[in-house]
């Protein structure tokens, strides 16, 4: 069992795989420094840190809407202060496996959309990269091995909370970053933009936007976050115009026939 004292006094390991503790209650090597740090905290200090994070999330509008409740309550994004670590060697293996999985899914979609038995009726051939963004749900089994729970390839969401959680943790528990070499996450926006730009066939400087249903959508924070982090426009359906199979975004630079805004950006 974990040694008595501090926040972890009386902690019990369960039947599932415990990230921080061995079945006999001893601390796993990777978590030794984190457990030591958290043992020094009392309940009052943890509550203070949790309030610091909640206030920061509230200030930035990092919320989600619970539609199961009558009024569609908007709640602050919850975050556990105790971090989950993935060692570098373990991460490398996981990353290789997930990359291989996405590559296989992309080949499957290419065959489905572009194969001889599934030619596109209008003659338009889809881009070669069908899995632009992949949200792979991964769980760890009781034996400690990672397994894929499901693949999300259409419009997976959640990356904004990963980046903002990291930023909030750096403010509330900066001492955790002194003890570990933590890989960055804030470069995601520019990586996504580069990926999208690489898919714009025949365009030297493609015009990229993030399409959102609007401010009342539960994921609106993420839409705004992605647009901001990529340095692109956030648009709604009414901001777009289709002309001769090309999508344009409306501007305030004039109007065409019938009073329609003149599309100035592709």
N, C-alpha and C positions, 0 to 999 in steps of 0.2 A: 504493500500500500504506500501511497505518497506520504512522506514524512509530515507529521503534524506541524501546524503553524501557518499563519497567514491565510490568504484567500483560498488555497487548495486543501485546507484542513478537512479531512473526512471524505475527500473525493473518492468515488468508487468506479472502477473500470467495469464496463458491461460486457455482454457476449459479443458485440460487434467489434470490428477492428478499431482500436484506439490510436489516433495519430500520435499522441504525445507520450503514452505510457505502454509499457509491456504488459502482458497478461498478469505477471506477478506484481504489478504495481510500480516497478522501477521505471525511471524516466528513459525514454529513447534518446540516444546520443544527440541527434539533431535538435532535440528540444531542451537540452539540459540548461542552456543559458536563458531561454524564454521562461521555463518553469521557475528558475531561480528568481528572475525578475518579478514574475507575477506572485510568487510567494511573499514578496516584500510589500505587496499592496494590500490595503484593507478595503472593506466594502465601501466606505465613504470615498476613498480615492478613486475606485472604479466608477462609482456613480458620478463623480465630478468629471472624469474623462468621458463617460458616456454622454453626459450633458453637453460637453464641449463639442463632441462629434455631431450630436443631434442639432445643436444650434447652428453649426456650420452647414449642415445639410439643409436646414430650414432657410438659412440666409441665401443659399444658392438655388433653392427651389428643387432640391433633389427629393422628389416624392413619387408615389405611385398611387393609383386610385383603386379602391376595393369596391368593385361593382356588385359584389354579393350583398353588400349592405345597402339599406334603403336609399340613403342619400348619396351613394357613391363617394364614400369618405376618402379624402386624400390623406395619406399617411407618409411620415418620414421613412426613408429607406433604412431598414434595420441593419446594424453591423455588429458583429461579435469582435470585441477587442482582442481576444486571444487568437493569434494568427495561425494559419495552416502553412506549414513548410513543405516544400518539395525539393529534396536535395538535387544538386546539379546533375549527377549521374542518372538519377531517377527521372528527372525532367527530360534529359536527352533521349532516353528510351521511350518515354511517353510521347514526346514530340515526333520522333521518327515513326512511331506507330500511327499516330493521328494523321500525319502527312501522307503516309501510305494509304490510309483509309480514304481520305478525301480524294486522292488521285484515282483510286479505284472507283469511287462514286462518280467522279467526273467522267471517267471512261464509260461507265454505264449510261449516264445521261447523254453523252455524245452519240452512243450507239442508238439510244432510244429516239433522240431527236433527228439525228443525221444519218442513221443507218438506211440501208436499201429498202427495208420494209417500213420505214417511217419517215418518208420524205415530206418536207413541209410543203403544203399545197400551193402556197403563193410563191414558192421559189426562193424565199428568203432563208439563207442559211444562218443559224445561230452562231454566236461567238464560240470559239473553241473552249473557253473557260466557262463552264456552267456553274461551278461552285465558287462564286466570288467571295462569299462570306459563309463560313460553316460554323454552326454552334453545336459542338459535340458534347453531349452530357456524359460525364465520366464519373463512375463510382468506384470505391475500393471495397473489394470483398473481404470476408472474414479472414482470408488467408493473406491479406495485404496486397493482393494483385489488383491492378486497375482493370476495369471492364467498361465497355461502352454501353450506356443505357439506351441512348437513342441518338439519331442524327437529325439535325435541323438545318435545312439547306435553303429554305425559301427566304424568309426575312428574320433570321435569328436576332434576338435583342439581348441586352444585358451588359455589353462591353463597357458602356458608360459608367455603370456602377462599379465595375472592376477598377477603372482608372480613378474614379472619385473616392472609392474606399481606400485606395493606396495613398492618395493625397491627404485624406482625413487621418489615416493612421500615422503618417509622417508628422502631422502636427500634434496629435494627441500622445503618441508613444514614440517619439523620435529616438529614444534610447534603444529601441529594437533594431533600428537601422545601423547603429554603431556596432552591434554585435554580429551582424550578418552582411554578406555581400549580396544585396537584393537586386535582381534584374529590374530594369525600368519598364513602365507601361505607357508613359505619356506619349510615346512615338506612334501609337496606334493610328491616330487620325491621318498622319502623313503617309503611313504605310498603306492605309485603305485608299487614299487618294491616288497614290502611285499605281496601285493595282487597277483601279477604275480607268485611269488614263491609259494604261497599257492595253486595255480592251477596246478603246475607241479606234476602230479600224479606219485608216485614211484620214484621221484628224490629228494635226500637229499640236493643237491646243484646244482640246475638247472642253465644252462648257458643262460642268458637273453640278448637279443640285441634289439636295436631299428632299424627297417628297414626304409630306406629313399630312394626315387628315385634319390637323388643326390643334389648337391649344387644349381642347377638351379630350383629346386622346390620352389614354393611360400612359403611353410611352412618349409623350411629347417632350419630356425632359431629354430623353435620349436622342430624339430627332434634332433638337436644338444643339445638344452637345456635339453630335457628329458633324453637323454643319459648321459649327464654330471651330472644332479641332481640325477639320479639313480645310477651312478657309473658303467655304463655298456657300451659296445661297440656300436658304430654307424656304421651300415653296409649297403651296397647296395646289390641288387640282385646278382651281380657277385661275391660277397664275400661269398656266401652260396653254399653248396653242399648237395644234397639229396642222401642218400645211405641207402637202405633197410628201407624205410619209416622213416628215421631219418634225421633231418636237422643238418648240421654241418657248422661252419664258417671256412673259409680258414685261414691258417697261413703261415708263411715263414719258417716253420721247416722241409721242405722236400717236395718231390713230389712222387706221386704214379704212376700207369700205365698211359701211354699216356701223361705224363708230368703234370698231374693234381695235384694241391696242396693237400698235405695230410691233411684231416680234423682232427683237434686235439681237437676241442671243440664242445660240443653238445649244 
